[in-house]
């Protein structure tokens, strides 16, 4: 876990991306998932050209968090984002983008055992109005190719159920469109003042395991709550709980562990030829057609990926003399451990 004092700038950065892009979905209902994903890639690309009032979002964020961390326990933050063809999505990953979150402990005596990667593949869907006259509501819909579900389930058999998730691009404050949702009731019963819970109410970017036909379906489950995209990222670095009091689960591949499905997931992300071949074979079994193996699929050429890497001397920080308990890496963050 990162020190709690680093939570606020990370929270502000990722939730601001959600706010800007989900506001665009709300105000431009004709947009599609490719346009939203393209904008998301821009926000998370440290090499992106400045754009309007936003400048280069990553560079400004990196400088602010480095200034906060100071020189004694310096933090390194790296963002990379690239694009790939839609054919690669259909033939290999079934994902609009792949996402890798990485942590490295840079302490002088670190063994490397606390280093980890967490790779996920995101199938993006954007909410659509049923009609312009009705406006946004609980029955605003998501669309999908019916054949895609079988391929996704086969791919999950290789990389684990949590390895491929639906990233649902909704308008801001999507949860409030479903006033009877159990999740909304949980939020209403919670103590005020939590940034995490406040974002549940305001979020437009949501992650879910299953495909929901509508915004109402996204929030109608009585047993499983979707997770805001920003909160899911932060849960890798801070102990966060969902509104029902359960810890938000992440899937990290530590450097000293063995997990075949997590390893396969990482291999596909890294464009390992053998792993990609196995993924493509899953599509062939459904389509019953031979897929052309384009050379670019197996190279480190353009690809639609987002990498977020954080380096921090966690062991040195935790073992510092006369530590301030309020800055501990296990301190509760906004009411959550």
Secondary structure, 3 states (H helix, E strand, C coil): CCCHHHHHHHHHHHHHHHHHHHHHHHHCCCCCHHHHHHHHHHHCCCCCCCCHHHCCHHHHHHHHHHHHHCCCCCEEEEEEEECCCHHHHHHHHCCCEEEEEEEEECCCCCCCCCCEEEEEEEEEEECECCCCCCCCCCCCECCCCCCHHHHHHHHHHHHCHHHEEEEEECCCCHHHHCCCCHHHHHHHHCCCCCHHHHHHHHCCEEEECCCCCEHHHHCCCCCCCCEEHHHHHHHCCCCCECCCCCECCCCCEECCCCCHHHHHHHHHHCCCHHHHHHHHHHHHHHHCCCCCCCHHHHCCCCCCEEEEEEEECHHHHHCCCCCCHHHCCCCCECCEC
